[in-house]
Amino acid sequence: MQEFDHIQSLWQSHSVEVKISSDEMLQQAKKEVNGIRNKSFFNIIGMMVSFVAIAVLWLFFDFNSWTTHAGLTLFLSAIAVSTFTLYRSHRLLAQHDFTTDPNEFLKSLKSYQLSRYNLYSKMYWVYAILLSFGITMYFFEILSYFDLWAQLLIILFCFGWIIFCSTLVRKSVMKKEKERIALLIEKFERIENQLKGQ
């Protein structure tokens, strides 16, 4: 057992430095940056489609209760504010070309990292609370058309879904995105160091 511990400590202390040229690192970084940009862009598109779908629902259905209108207003407000926040984050990456000035892009990437943290920590709760109140107000009129068991099932599903997204999904997405952006920042710092060393 002692030999195994010795071998394990040797293995863990052994580090191999892999030399990658700055061009190869830029190619890898370009691929990752494009992936982040595309994901961000599609998030914005998805939010806009949600906004339009709820607006169409509101315009073409005849709702009688003021609570339904208030609920839909909260829905649309939450989506609009979140879409605007997503757009601001997306612009941080989209406005700088990392091939012309990696140092400036690195600053933008760090700002993007901070904005994403704010989105998932602070802004997310504003979004979740507005959606929860919106659902509650919307349901005052809509649930009256259903049987009691269906009402309970719909309410449990909606709030269960919000809780599931607020806990497990949000934490998983935050962790994955944090690691991805941190790795990208590390690559750009290495590229910057290599360019200074040349």
N, C-alpha and C positions, 0 to 999 in steps of 0.2 A: 504494500500500500504506500509505503514511503517512497518507493521508486516511482510509482505513478504520480504522486504529488510533485516529485522533483521534475519529472518529464513534463507535466502539465505547466509548472511554473516556467520551465525553459521555453515551452511552446508559446505561452502568453507573453513572455518578455521578448521573444524574437519578432522583430518587425522588419518587413521588407518594404523598401521605398521604391515605389513604381514611378518611373519617369515617364510622364506624358507631355508631349509638346503642347505649347499654348494653342496651336491650331486645332489639334485633336480635342483639347478641352473646350475650345470655342464651339466646335461642331456639336459636342455633347450638350453643352450649355444651350446652344441654339435650339436643339431638339426639345430640351426640357422647358425652356422659356416659351416656345411655341405651344407646347402642351398646356402650360399654365394659362397662357393667353386665350387659347381656344376654350378651355374649360370655363374660364371667367366669362368669355363672350357668350357661350351657350347658357350659362346661368342667367345672364342678363336677358337673353332672348326668352328663356323659360318664364322668367318673372313677368316680362311684357305680355306674353301669351296669356298668363294667368290673369293679369290685369284686364286685358281685353275680354276674356271669357266671362269674368265676373261683371264687367260693365255691360256686356251684351245681355247677360242674365237679368240684370237690374232694369235695363231699358225695355226689354221685350216681354217681361212677365209682370202681371198686375198684382203687386203686393198691397195689402190693405193696412197693415200695421206699421206704425212709425218705427217700431223696434226693428223691423226687417230692414227698413231704409237706413237706420242708424248702424245696424250690423254690417250691411254692405258698404257703408261709408268707412267704417273701421277697417274692413277687409281691404278696400282699395287704398286707404291711407297707409296701412302697413306694407302693402306690396309696393306702393310708389316710393316710400321712404327707403325701403330695402333695395329697390332697383337703383335708386339714385346713389346709395352707398356702394353698391356693387360696381356701378359705372365709374365712380370716383377711384375705386381701387384698381379697376381695369385700366383706367387712363394712366396710372402711375407706371405700368409696364408698357403700355402701347405707345406712349409718347417718346420713349428713348430707344434708340438703336444701339444695342450693346456692342456691335462690331465697330462702331465709330469711336465710342468712348466708354470702355468697360468700367472706368471709375465712376462716371456719372450714372451709369446703369446700376452699379452696385448700390449707390445711394438710393436710387429709385426702388430697388429691390428690398432694401431695408425698410423704406417707408411703406412699401406694399405689405411686408411682413407685419408691421405694426398695425396697418389698417385692417388686415385680415384678423388679427388678434382682437381688435376692437369690435369688428363685425361679429365674431363668434362669441365674444364674452359679453359686451354691453348691448350692442345693437340687436343681437339675437333675442334677448329677453324683452326688449321693447316690441319686437316683431311678434313674439310668442304671446305676450300679454294682449296686444291689440287683436290678434287673431282669435284668442280665447274669448275676449269680450264680444268680438264680432260674431263668432259662432253662437254664443249664448243669446245675443239679441236677435240674430237671424232665426234661431230655433223657436222663439216664442210663437211666431205665426206658423212656421212650416211644420213643426212637430204636431200641431193640432190636427193635421190631416191623417196622422198615423195612429194605429192602436198603441196601447200602453207598452206592450212588450217591444214593439218596434221602436218606440220613442227611447226606451231605456237602452236598447241595443245600439241605436245611432249615437246617443250621448256617450255611452261607454266607449264605443269605437273611436269617436272623434277625440275625446280627451285622452284616451289611451294612446292614440297615435301621436298627439302633441307631446305627451310625457315620454314616449319612446324616442321621438325625434330629439327632444330636449336633453335627454340623458345619453343614451347609448350612441345614437347616430352622430349627434353633435360632437361628442368627445372623440369618437373614432375619426371623423372628418378633420377635426382640429389637429389631432395627433399626426395624421398622415400628411396634412398640408404643412404643418410646422416642420416636420422632418424633411419634406421635399424642398421647401424654401430655404431651410438652413443648409442643406446640402448644396443647393444652387449658390447661395451666398459664399459658402466655403470654396466652391469652384472658382467663382469670380475673384475672390481674394487671392487664390493661388495663381490665377491668370495674371492678375495685377502684379503680384510679386515676381512672376517669371518675366513679365515685360519690363519691370524696373531693373531686373538682373541682367537683361540683354544689353 
